[in-house]
């Protein structure tokens, strides 16, 4: 199976190269049989990559320690779920996983469009195969997952202990689905540029692909935050780490694209801007993949130093140059047919929203890359830490939160004074009142106060939209309130699903503001039976327990928690020692409620004195961050759900496109 997996990767690379050549020649010569052969080559590459993935998974599950990858990232004592996850736990396996997802999505996209988008699909096929060929060439020539050891290892080195966590099973796959999902809209955008078919057909065709990618980018970032919260023992969930930044930057630009694309669909504007956004999003996913694998940044999330950096840089340069050349070539076709009548309109609000999102992406990019640039230019690495990101991005984030309430409600073309008063009088009044009340209660963290005020403003605008829509349906259709609300959302899924997503964003903003501004941190060194206060809680250290297994040894402190003299819970913060890696880790004890999280870390234990050091965080409202993510996921599912009206619009756009092609062919004849 090992030799078969290695052969499958080599054949996949050759087949991808063949597919690129034959499909481009077929498109140029209008040879449908060659285009079809290129599509079949893409299917063949998918099958070969699946075979290679099965071979690697089999080697992991059978503990074949003659394979360098298995010996480096697995062991005979590693639990089955983490043995499966070891597939993406190392450099070569993660790249193979990347290609596996890419070619699976490629096959689905080809099946969806086998009888439509004939002018676009040859270039879509070529673009996806070029991306696949790049990653396959890395697997074949640079970092072979099927490399044999000169002498088989007796035992494996084990998976990194920090990755032996539940979130390892779902965080990397989610983020990879988001990163790789961006390749499908990118491929259609490149196809539209190459073919000159720059109507909104390619956008409508890839709308759900873009939402799919955005959904998993969102889920992947949130799950990564949850992993850091539970596993790293520092009480936080986001530290503006370089690899965290690499994951959030494509999310910013993809979010901007999803908003501005509505203006192109409705008003036939921002063609150039939307093209730049979709190309930039994919470029940032490759940049993020480069950051985690080049070794140029130090991060708990990144892989070790490797020789992949120059190859990724070369591929990035090729992608950027190709994108710029195609945009320059098609610039006349990308001109907007209409202009924004007034910046005090929904078009203006969406454009300002886009500028904020791109500003967040740029500020994050600059802070991430600046240490690397400073070291390259001056020989001194100037570290850019969380204070920089918080100082720059917090105001931009608050402005974006405000626009979340304005953009979907303000009128198209030009907002009148009556429209502004009707839409925003009550939301602004309640938002201002919220800030006054919070300030009067003694809270002086201004960013948090503004955030809570804006959250009230946004939630009020959304509630009013749901209320008005429901009442309108009731009066027209004579439905009950519940039925009217259900039908309102069901028949306007894109609009009201978007409102649900915005509710989730508000929840996340509130959770982040409260847990950052009002967190209580206490560290105490105590002996058995002693107590100390942390916020509203009293913690008493009562016992220390030890457990042992062939894989890991553990030490757990028993901590009784009371509030106002009443028992609340018993927590067991833990220190683990992984025997294969000879590495200790910290496992936090967590009690989470809607109001706050009690987060306890076992810092140290002195055997002679019997003293333990406990680090305790009390973080208000942090649970709303995770709940908000679930609400965003629900809203995205609603938006992605197909409606008959959308299908009719897409069919009509495709029909117009096909008639245009037939007319052009008649002119040529």
NUDRENTI-440976 format. One record per residue (C-alpha): x, y, z; residue number from 0. Coordinates in steps of 0.1 Angstrom, whole numbers, plus 5000, padded with zeros to 4 digits. Layout:
BEGIN
REC     c1     c2     c3   pos
REC      X      Y      Z   NUM
...
This chain:
BEGIN
REC     c1     c2     c3   pos
REC   5000   5000   5000     0
REC   5029   5024   5007     1
REC   5044   5019   4972     2
REC   5009   5022   4958     3
REC   5002   5055   4976     4
REC   5035   5069   4964     5
REC   5028   5058   4928     6
REC   4993   5073   4931     7
REC   5008   5107   4939     8
REC   5032   5106   4910     9
REC   5005   5095   4886    10
REC   4982   5122   4900    11
REC   5008   5149   4892    12
REC   5013   5136   4857    13
REC   4976   5134   4851    14
REC   4971   5170   4864    15
REC   4997   5183   4840    16
REC   4981   5164   4811    17
REC   4947   5178   4821    18
REC   4960   5214   4822    19
REC   4975   5211   4787    20
REC   4947   5193   4770    21
REC   4918   5214   4784    22
REC   4935   5247   4775    23
REC   4943   5235   4740    24
REC   4908   5222   4737    25
REC   4894   5255   4748    26
REC   4916   5274   4724    27
REC   4907   5252   4694    28
REC   4871   5247   4705    29
REC   4876   5209   4706    30
REC   4849   5196   4729    31
REC   4865   5161   4731    32
REC   4897   5176   4745    33
REC   4878   5197   4770    34
REC   4860   5165   4781    35
REC   4893   5146   4783    36
REC   4906   5174   4806    37
REC   4876   5171   4828    38
REC   4880   5133   4830    39
REC   4917   5139   4840    40
REC   4904   5160   4870    41
REC   4883   5131   4880    42
REC   4912   5108   4877    43
REC   4934   5130   4898    44
REC   4907   5129   4925    45
REC   4906   5091   4924    46
REC   4944   5089   4927    47
REC   4946   5113   4956    48
REC   4919   5093   4974    49
REC   4940   5062   4969    50
REC   4971   5079   4983    51
REC   4950   5092   5013    52
REC   4937   5057   5020    53
REC   4973   5044   5019    54
REC   4985   5069   5045    55
REC   4955   5064   5068    56
REC   4961   5026   5066    57
REC   4998   5031   5075    58
REC   4987   5052   5105    59
REC   4961   5028   5117    60
REC   4983   4997   5114    61
REC   5013   5016   5131    62
REC   5036   5010   5102    63
REC   5067   5027   5118    64
REC   5088   5020   5087    65
REC   5072   5051   5073    66
REC   5089   5083   5085    67
REC   5056   5102   5087    68
REC   5039   5075   5109    69
REC   5070   5072   5131    70
REC   5070   5110   5136    71
REC   5033   5117   5143    72
REC   5018   5085   5158    73
REC   5025   5058   5184    74
REC   5011   5024   5195    75
REC   4996   5040   5226    76
REC   4980   5070   5208    77
REC   4942   5069   5210    78
REC   4924   5060   5178    79
REC   4908   5095   5172    80
REC   4942   5112   5174    81
REC   4957   5085   5152    82
REC   4932   5094   5126    83
REC   4938   5131   5132    84
REC   4976   5125   5128    85
REC   4968   5125   5090    86
REC   4967   5163   5092    87
REC   4990   5167   5122    88
REC   5022   5168   5102    89
REC   5036   5187   5072    90
REC   5032   5161   5045    91
REC   4999   5147   5057    92
REC   4983   5181   5059    93
REC   4993   5189   5023    94
REC   4979   5156   5012    95
REC   4947   5165   5031    96
REC   4946   5199   5013    97
REC   4948   5182   4979    98
REC   4922   5156   4989    99
REC   4897   5183   4998   100
REC   4905   5204   4967   101
REC   4900   5175   4943   102
REC   4868   5164   4961   103
REC   4854   5199   4957   104
REC   4867   5200   4921   105
REC   4848   5168   4912   106
REC   4816   5182   4928   107
REC   4819   5215   4909   108
REC   4824   5196   4876   109
REC   4794   5174   4882   110
REC   4773   5204   4890   111
REC   4783   5222   4858   112
REC   4787   5193   4834   113
REC   4758   5207   4813   114
REC   4761   5244   4819   115
REC   4788   5272   4819   116
REC   4804   5256   4788   117
REC   4825   5288   4782   118
REC   4838   5289   4817   119
REC   4844   5252   4827   120
REC   4876   5246   4806   121
REC   4894   5274   4825   122
REC   4879   5263   4858   123
REC   4893   5229   4852   124
REC   4927   5243   4843   125
REC   4928   5266   4873   126
REC   4919   5238   4898   127
REC   4944   5214   4882   128
REC   4972   5241   4884   129
REC   4966   5244   4921   130
REC   4965   5207   4925   131
REC   4997   5202   4905   132
REC   5015   5227   4927   133
REC   5006   5208   4959   134
REC   5012   5175   4943   135
REC   5047   5186   4932   136
REC   5055   5194   4968   137
REC   5043   5160   4979   138
REC   5062   5142   4952   139
REC   5095   5161   4952   140
REC   5098   5180   4985   141
REC   5079   5164   5014   142
REC   5069   5129   5006   143
REC   5044   5114   5030   144
REC   5055   5079   5020   145
REC   5092   5083   5027   146
REC   5106   5051   5042   147
REC   5131   5051   5071   148
REC   5164   5034   5065   149
REC   5157   5013   5096   150
REC   5121   5009   5108   151
REC   5114   5025   5141   152
REC   5104   5003   5170   153
REC   5080   5029   5183   154
REC   5065   5062   5171   155
REC   5074   5096   5185   156
REC   5037   5104   5191   157
REC   5015   5133   5181   158
REC   5023   5167   5196   159
REC   5006   5167   5231   160
REC   4991   5201   5224   161
REC   4972   5185   5195   162
REC   4959   5156   5216   163
REC   4927   5175   5222   164
REC   4891   5170   5210   165
REC   4893   5202   5189   166
REC   4921   5187   5169   167
REC   4895   5164   5154   168
REC   4874   5192   5140   169
REC   4893   5225   5140   170
REC   4919   5218   5112   171
REC   4894   5200   5089   172
REC   4870   5230   5093   173
REC   4897   5255   5085   174
REC   4910   5235   5056   175
REC   4874   5233   5041   176
REC   4872   5271   5044   177
REC   4907   5277   5029   178
REC   4903   5252   5001   179
REC   4867   5262   4995   180
REC   4879   5296   4984   181
REC   4896   5279   4954   182
REC   4863   5272   4936   183
REC   4851   5309   4934   184
REC   4887   5318   4925   185
REC   4887   5293   4897   186
REC   4854   5306   4883   187
REC   4867   5342   4886   188
REC   4898   5333   4867   189
REC   4876   5315   4841   190
REC   4855   5346   4837   191
REC   4886   5367   4831   192
REC   4901   5343   4807   193
REC   4870   5338   4787   194
REC   4857   5374   4789   195
REC   4823   5362   4802   196
REC   4822   5388   4830   197
REC   4784   5390   4836   198
REC   4772   5380   4870   199
REC   4767   5343   4860   200
REC   4800   5332   4875   201
REC   4790   5349   4908   202
REC   4755   5333   4909   203
REC   4770   5300   4901   204
REC   4795   5301   4929   205
REC   4774   5319   4955   206
REC   4769   5288   4976   207
REC   4805   5278   4972   208
REC   4815   5312   4986   209
REC   4791   5308   5015   210
REC   4803   5273   5021   211
REC   4839   5285   5023   212
REC   4829   5315   5045   213
REC   4809   5291   5068   214
REC   4839   5269   5074   215
REC   4864   5298   5077   216
REC   4841   5311   5104   217
REC   4837   5277   5121   218
REC   4875   5270   5118   219
REC   4885   5303   5134   220
REC   4860   5299   5163   221
REC   4870   5263   5169   222
REC   4907   5274   5169   223
REC   4898   5300   5195   224
REC   4881   5274   5216   225
REC   4911   5251   5213   226
REC   4934   5279   5225   227
REC   4910   5287   5253   228
REC   4909   5251   5266   229
REC   4944   5238   5258   230
REC   4969   5266   5263   231
REC   4960   5276   5299   232
REC   4963   5314   5296   233
REC   4927   5323   5300   234
REC   4922   5338   5265   235
REC   4911   5326   5231   236
REC   4928   5350   5207   237
REC   4963   5364   5209   238
REC   4968   5378   5174   239
REC   4993   5350   5168   240
REC   5007   5350   5132   241
REC   4989   5318   5123   242
REC   4957   5330   5139   243
REC   4961   5361   5118   244
REC   4966   5341   5087   245
REC   4933   5323   5093   246
REC   4913   5355   5099   247
REC   4925   5376   5070   248
REC   4907   5355   5043   249
REC   4876   5357   5064   250
REC   4877   5395   5063   251
REC   4880   5397   5025   252
REC   4855   5369   5019   253
REC   4830   5387   5041   254
REC   4836   5419   5022   255
REC   4830   5400   4989   256
REC   4797   5384   5001   257
REC   4784   5419   5009   258
REC   4796   5438   4979   259
REC   4785   5411   4954   260
REC   4749   5420   4962   261
REC   4755   5454   4948   262
REC   4768   5439   4915   263
REC   4738   5416   4913   264
REC   4712   5443   4920   265
REC   4729   5474   4906   266
REC   4755   5461   4882   267
REC   4783   5480   4900   268
REC   4816   5471   4917   269
REC   4826   5445   4891   270
REC   4863   5453   4894   271
REC   4861   5455   4932   272
REC   4844   5421   4935   273
REC   4869   5405   4912   274
REC   4898   5419   4932   275
REC   4882   5407   4965   276
REC   4876   5371   4953   277
REC   4912   5369   4939   278
REC   4926   5384   4971   279
REC   4907   5360   4993   280
REC   4923   5330   4976   281
REC   4957   5346   4976   282
REC   4954   5351   5013   283
REC   4946   5314   5018   284
REC   4978   5305   5000   285
REC   4996   5331   5021   286
REC   4982   5316   5053   287
REC   4992   5281   5042   288
REC   5027   5295   5034   289
REC   5030   5311   5069   290
REC   5022   5278   5087   291
REC   5047   5258   5067   292
REC   5076   5281   5059   293
REC   5089   5284   5095   294
REC   5094   5322   5090   295
REC   5071   5329   5120   296
REC   5071   5315   5155   297
REC   5038   5301   5165   298
REC   5023   5273   5186   299
REC   5001   5266   5155   300
REC   5027   5264   5128   301
REC   5048   5235   5116   302
REC   5085   5233   5121   303
REC   5112   5248   5099   304
REC   5110   5234   5064   305
REC   5122   5241   5029   306
REC   5087   5248   5015   307
REC   5089   5286   5019   308
REC   5106   5294   4986   309
REC   5082   5272   4966   310
REC   5051   5289   4982   311
REC   5066   5323   4975   312
REC   5071   5313   4939   313
REC   5035   5300   4936   314
REC   5022   5332   4953   315
REC   5041   5354   4929   316
REC   5027   5334   4899   317
REC   4992   5337   4912   318
REC   4994   5374   4919   319
REC   5011   5382   4885   320
REC   4985   5362   4866   321
REC   4956   5378   4884   322
REC   4970   5413   4878   323
REC   4976   5406   4841   324
REC   4941   5392   4836   325
REC   4925   5421   4853   326
REC   4945   5446   4833   327
REC   4936   5427   4801   328
REC   4898   5427   4809   329
REC   4897   5461   4826   330
REC   4873   5476   4799   331
REC   4848   5448   4806   332
REC   4850   5453   4843   333
REC   4838   5489   4843   334
REC   4806   5495   4863   335
REC   4776   5504   4843   336
REC   4761   5525   4871   337
REC   4775   5548   4898   338
REC   4766   5553   4935   339
REC   4739   5580   4936   340
REC   4746   5589   4973   341
REC   4769   5576   5000   342
REC   4739   5579   5023   343
REC   4724   5547   5008   344
REC   4727   5510   5011   345
REC   4752   5509   4983   346
REC   4773   5535   5002   347
REC   4769   5516   5034   348
REC   4781   5483   5018   349
REC   4810   5500   5003   350
REC   4821   5515   5036   351
REC   4816   5481   5052   352
REC   4840   5467   5026   353
REC   4866   5494   5033   354
REC   4865   5485   5070   355
REC   4868   5448   5063   356
REC   4897   5453   5039   357
REC   4912   5477   5064   358
REC   4911   5451   5091   359
REC   4927   5426   5067   360
REC   4955   5450   5058   361
REC   4962   5460   5094   362
REC   4964   5424   5104   363
REC   4986   5415   5074   364
REC   5010   5444   5082   365
REC   5013   5435   5118   366
REC   5019   5399   5109   367
REC   5045   5405   5083   368
REC   5063   5435   5098   369
REC   5086   5414   5121   370
REC   5097   5394   5091   371
REC   5103   5426   5070   372
REC   5122   5443   5098   373
REC   5145   5413   5102   374
REC   5151   5411   5065   375
REC   5159   5448   5061   376
REC   5176   5457   5094   377
REC   5186   5423   5108   378
REC   5166   5429   5139   379
REC   5132   5413   5144   380
REC   5108   5439   5158   381
REC   5079   5420   5174   382
REC   5044   5433   5169   383
REC   5022   5421   5198   384
REC   4985   5422   5207   385
REC   4986   5459   5218   386
REC   4992   5469   5182   387
REC   4964   5448   5168   388
REC   4940   5458   5196   389
REC   4947   5495   5192   390
REC   4943   5495   5154   391
REC   4916   5469   5149   392
REC   4893   5477   5179   393
REC   4881   5510   5165   394
REC   4877   5494   5130   395
REC   4857   5466   5146   396
REC   4834   5490   5164   397
REC   4828   5509   5132   398
REC   4820   5476   5115   399
REC   4796   5466   5142   400
REC   4778   5499   5137   401
REC   4776   5493   5099   402
REC   4761   5458   5107   403
REC   4730   5477   5119   404
REC   4730   5503   5092   405
REC   4738   5484   5059   406
REC   4708   5461   5057   407
REC   4682   5487   5067   408
REC   4691   5519   5050   409
REC   4674   5526   5017   410
REC   4689   5518   4982   411
REC   4701   5546   4960   412
REC   4694   5576   4984   413
REC   4681   5576   5019   414
REC   4656   5603   5027   415
REC   4652   5620   5061   416
REC   4620   5601   5066   417
REC   4636   5567   5059   418
REC   4665   5575   5083   419
REC   4641   5586   5110   420
REC   4619   5556   5106   421
REC   4648   5531   5105   422
REC   4671   5545   5131   423
REC   4654   5567   5157   424
REC   4645   5540   5181   425
REC   4677   5519   5176   426
REC   4699   5550   5182   427
REC   4678   5560   5212   428
REC   4680   5526   5229   429
REC   4717   5522   5220   430
REC   4725   5556   5236   431
REC   4704   5547   5267   432
REC   4723   5514   5271   433
REC   4756   5532   5271   434
REC   4743   5557   5297   435
REC   4730   5530   5320   436
REC   4763   5510   5318   437
REC   4783   5541   5324   438
REC   4761   5550   5354   439
REC   4767   5515   5369   440
REC   4803   5524   5372   441
REC   4819   5507   5342   442
REC   4846   5529   5326   443
REC   4861   5507   5299   444
REC   4851   5529   5270   445
REC   4855   5504   5242   446
REC   4833   5479   5261   447
REC   4806   5506   5268   448
REC   4805   5516   5232   449
REC   4804   5480   5221   450
REC   4773   5473   5243   451
REC   4756   5504   5230   452
REC   4762   5494   5194   453
REC   4751   5459   5201   454
REC   4717   5473   5214   455
REC   4715   5495   5183   456
REC   4721   5466   5159   457
REC   4698   5442   5177   458
REC   4670   5468   5177   459
REC   4673   5474   5139   460
REC   4671   5437   5133   461
REC   4642   5432   5156   462
REC   4623   5460   5139   463
REC   4629   5444   5105   464
REC   4616   5410   5117   465
REC   4586   5427   5134   466
REC   4577   5449   5103   467
REC   4580   5420   5079   468
REC   4559   5397   5101   469
REC   4532   5423   5106   470
REC   4531   5429   5068   471
REC   4526   5392   5061   472
REC   4499   5389   5087   473
REC   4479   5418   5072   474
REC   4483   5405   5036   475
REC   4481   5367   5041   476
REC   4460   5366   5074   477
REC   4485   5342   5090   478
REC   4493   5337   5126   479
REC   4524   5355   5140   480
REC   4544   5322   5141   481
REC   4534   5312   5106   482
REC   4540   5347   5092   483
REC   4575   5347   5107   484
REC   4583   5313   5093   485
REC   4571   5321   5058   486
REC   4588   5355   5059   487
REC   4622   5338   5066   488
REC   4615   5309   5042   489
REC   4607   5331   5013   490
REC   4635   5357   5019   491
REC   4662   5334   5032   492
REC   4691   5354   5019   493
REC   4679   5386   5037   494
REC   4666   5372   5070   495
REC   4693   5345   5072   496
REC   4718   5374   5069   497
REC   4700   5391   5098   498
REC   4705   5359   5119   499
REC   4742   5360   5110   500
REC   4744   5396   5122   501
REC   4727   5386   5155   502
REC   4755   5360   5160   503
REC   4781   5387   5152   504
REC   4766   5409   5179   505
REC   4767   5380   5204   506
REC   4804   5374   5196   507
REC   4812   5411   5199   508
REC   4795   5413   5234   509
REC   4813   5382   5246   510
REC   4847   5395   5234   511
REC   4841   5429   5249   512
REC   4829   5417   5283   513
REC   4855   5389   5287   514
REC   4884   5412   5276   515
REC   4874   5443   5296   516
REC   4861   5429   5328   517
REC   4880   5397   5333   518
REC   4893   5389   5369   519
REC   4926   5372   5373   520
REC   4939   5358   5406   521
REC   4970   5337   5413   522
REC   4974   5321   5448   523
REC   4999   5296   5463   524
REC   4981   5277   5490   525
REC   4982   5245   5510   526
REC   4956   5218   5514   527
REC   4924   5231   5531   528
REC   4931   5268   5524   529
REC   4907   5291   5504   530
REC   4909   5323   5484   531
REC   4885   5346   5465   532
REC   4882   5351   5428   533
REC   4855   5375   5418   534
REC   4822   5362   5433   535
REC   4836   5327   5439   536
REC   4855   5311   5468   537
REC   4879   5283   5459   538
REC   4892   5258   5484   539
REC   4921   5234   5476   540
REC   4911   5200   5491   541
REC   4932   5172   5476   542
REC   4958   5161   5450   543
REC   4954   5130   5429   544
REC   4977   5111   5406   545
REC   4969   5088   5377   546
REC   4991   5068   5354   547
REC   4988   5050   5320   548
REC   5013   5038   5294   549
REC   5007   5069   5274   550
REC   5003   5098   5299   551
REC   5007   5105   5337   552
REC   4984   5130   5353   553
REC   4983   5151   5385   554
REC   4949   5166   5394   555
REC   4941   5191   5421   556
REC   4906   5189   5436   557
REC   4892   5224   5441   558
REC   4858   5230   5458   559
REC   4840   5261   5445   560
REC   4813   5280   5465   561
REC   4794   5313   5459   562
REC   4779   5332   5488   563
REC   4786   5302   5510   564
REC   4767   5278   5487   565
REC   4784   5249   5469   566
REC   4787   5255   5432   567
REC   4809   5227   5418   568
REC   4842   5208   5422   569
REC   4869   5214   5396   570
REC   4899   5193   5387   571
REC   4927   5213   5370   572
REC   4953   5190   5357   573
REC   4990   5186   5348   574
REC   4998   5159   5322   575
REC   5031   5144   5313   576
REC   5032   5127   5279   577
REC   5057   5099   5280   578
REC   5066   5095   5243   579
REC   5073   5132   5238   580
REC   5086   5137   5273   581
REC   5065   5169   5274   582
REC   5042   5183   5301   583
REC   5009   5201   5293   584
REC   4983   5219   5313   585
REC   4946   5209   5312   586
REC   4923   5236   5325   587
REC   4892   5230   5346   588
REC   4863   5250   5334   589
REC   4828   5259   5347   590
REC   4808   5278   5321   591
REC   4775   5296   5324   592
REC   4757   5323   5304   593
REC   4770   5349   5329   594
REC   4806   5339   5333   595
REC   4833   5313   5330   596
REC   4853   5301   5360   597
REC   4887   5290   5346   598
REC   4912   5272   5369   599
REC   4948   5263   5360   600
REC   4971   5241   5381   601
REC   5003   5261   5379   602
REC   5028   5243   5401   603
REC   5030   5217   5429   604
REC   5059   5216   5455   605
REC   5061   5181   5469   606
REC   5081   5190   5500   607
REC   5059   5218   5513   608
REC   5026   5205   5497   609
REC   5019   5239   5483   610
REC   5001   5243   5450   611
REC   4998   5274   5428   612
REC   4964   5280   5412   613
REC   4958   5305   5385   614
REC   4921   5315   5382   615
REC   4902   5336   5356   616
REC   4866   5348   5359   617
REC   4856   5359   5324   618
REC   4821   5375   5321   619
REC   4798   5365   5291   620
REC   4825   5346   5273   621
REC   4799   5318   5266   622
REC   4781   5342   5243   623
REC   4811   5341   5219   624
REC   4805   5303   5213   625
REC   4767   5307   5212   626
REC   4771   5336   5187   627
REC   4792   5313   5165   628
REC   4763   5287   5165   629
REC   4738   5314   5156   630
REC   4761   5325   5128   631
REC   4762   5289   5115   632
REC   4724   5287   5117   633
REC   4721   5320   5097   634
REC   4745   5307   5071   635
REC   4726   5275   5066   636
REC   4694   5296   5061   637
REC   4711   5318   5036   638
REC   4726   5288   5017   639
REC   4692   5270   5015   640
REC   4681   5271   4978   641
REC   4648   5288   4969   642
REC   4629   5284   4937   643
REC   4632   5321   4929   644
REC   4670   5319   4930   645
REC   4671   5289   4908   646
REC   4649   5307   4883   647
REC   4672   5337   4883   648
REC   4703   5316   4878   649
REC   4686   5296   4850   650
REC   4675   5329   4833   651
REC   4711   5343   4836   652
REC   4725   5311   4821   653
REC   4700   5312   4792   654
REC   4709   5348   4784   655
REC   4746   5338   4785   656
REC   4740   5309   4762   657
REC   4720   5330   4737   658
REC   4749   5355   4737   659
REC   4774   5328   4728   660
REC   4751   5314   4701   661
REC   4747   5349   4686   662
REC   4785   5354   4686   663
REC   4790   5321   4669   664
REC   4765   5331   4642   665
REC   4783   5364   4636   666
REC   4816   5345   4633   667
REC   4801   5321   4608   668
